């Protein structure tokens, strides 16, 4: 299985499991739980959640899914900017730990940049590290200048979680390469796009017809996911609310896009030729 390596040499699978909008419905909860457990069974240790997702319901779902299996999971959660003061970060982390039913997070992120000075949030993150509540920390939705601002205070930022898919590839211009050079892992959220329009694209369907997976012909979603996984230093975290969807994601790990595939995708979703504002959801 392809992996990514954090600056402390900790290695995780390059495919993880996102949980945005999971845990909100009692009708889908059992299948969502089964999907997360299947992921753990299959070696997908990374589970990404946040205090904002369903006002904590996602974290509770994850906590229940990993009960008795904490050592198999690499847990990521996030603090919202409005809570990212020194005391607020400590309080939010404790609340997330309670909902997740764990004594520590493997990675704790600032969800996006807000009005609280970065140095105050960084101080809280480093204190959480010192007392063992988190193993490492990072950020989310930070652009190139934001990362430069972080490095004015510290070089311990472990990851940057950003929107990345064929329709949103502005970070190909400079951010991905910059973070890789600095030892910051890029975590791609929404790798399959939003609303399903990306997966209806004719080029994706054409490329999919050229490939087979262990479960049968490749799907446009698997091609889109394989595209985000094509390069080093990217941890991709698609949501899979069902076991069927989760298995499709796992099967995409074996897909290798060749030069023809990549050229065809570039023709429809061209790489950026200039710096643009960071896209985020």
MOWO-V104333 format. One line per field, one symbol per residue. ss: DSSP state (2 for helix, 1 for strand, 0 for the rest). burial: # if it has 16 or more other C-alpha atoms within 10 Angstrom, else .. Layout:
ss: ???
burial: ???
This chain:
ss: 00111000001110101100000000002222222222222000011100002222222222222000022201111110222002222222222222220000101111000000022222222222220001001111000222222220000000111110100102220022222220001111100000000222022222220001100110022222222200000111001000222222222200000022222222220000000000000
burial: ...####....#########.###....#.##########..############.###########...#..#########.####.###.###.##.####.##########....##.######.##...############..#..#.....#################..##.##...###########....##...###.##..#.#....#############..###########..########.#.#...#...#...#.#......#...
